[in-house]
């Protein structure tokens, strides 16, 4: 779509003060979208607040001739998320897109993870995405149009060490996006998820103790938030009108459509199964199709394009 075709459209972007969300907000503004830049201004682990990042992004968009509104609404609170959506409609008269990008990290090996670390990460990523999407759904349903883009992660699609909370939240976002796509299709509303690879403050604590870890960090630093934004803009626009319920990965200049769970091998017995029959027949039959126990860095171990 051209800037002329997107002029007048309005998007809410959470986590827009820094990193990937910031790049998406600027990319949308460059295409003529009005942007509500939402960011609580918390630290990487979720502590504190700071209105500065959201204000800086909105101010820069306005200074360059665009339309933008800053928001520090706490999306983990449903009332605040609803007010965030209302502010977009009040300020700009409509809402056409939602990008759920806000997130925090509290990485800890699973057997040492505190309940608070589990709850906080799930609340920001998964509940926050639900709260904003649920509020926007009423607007989209009434106008019979709209699009969601949610940030997932290969940590949720594949797995990663010391990220049980983050992986669970990001896997949940895939299910949330798919359910939204199914429930809202009758209203011509689309929902898709992106697993982004990009260097940001959330991952600048990755260890660099071994040659392998140093190589991984070097690869990550070559992948920028700005490389994620074009796919988001595309998925929010009319050119992606037939695309919904999908999961994508952006890794440097690579854009990937990911598979989703489907049956791999099926066996049936008219007289049913016993544990021993499963051990004798089903186990050996499916063994070669079992998914390896790998982490995201192992699957994406090669240099990005």
MOSUL-V603668 format. One record per helix or strand of 2 or more residues. SS is the DSSP state (a for helix, b for strand). FROM is the first residue (numbers start at 1). LEN is the number of residues. If there is no record, write none. Layout:
ss = [SS | SS]
from = [FROM | FROM]
len = [LEN | LEN]
//
This chain:
ss = [a | b | a | b | a | b | a | b | a | a | b | a | a | b | a | a | a | a | b | b | a | a]
from = [3 | 10 | 19 | 34 | 52 | 68 | 78 | 97 | 110 | 115 | 146 | 154 | 164 | 189 | 201 | 211 | 226 | 238 | 247 | 254 | 275 | 296]
len = [4 | 5 | 12 | 5 | 12 | 4 | 15 | 4 | 3 | 29 | 7 | 4 | 24 | 9 | 3 | 11 | 11 | 3 | 5 | 4 | 15 | 4]
//
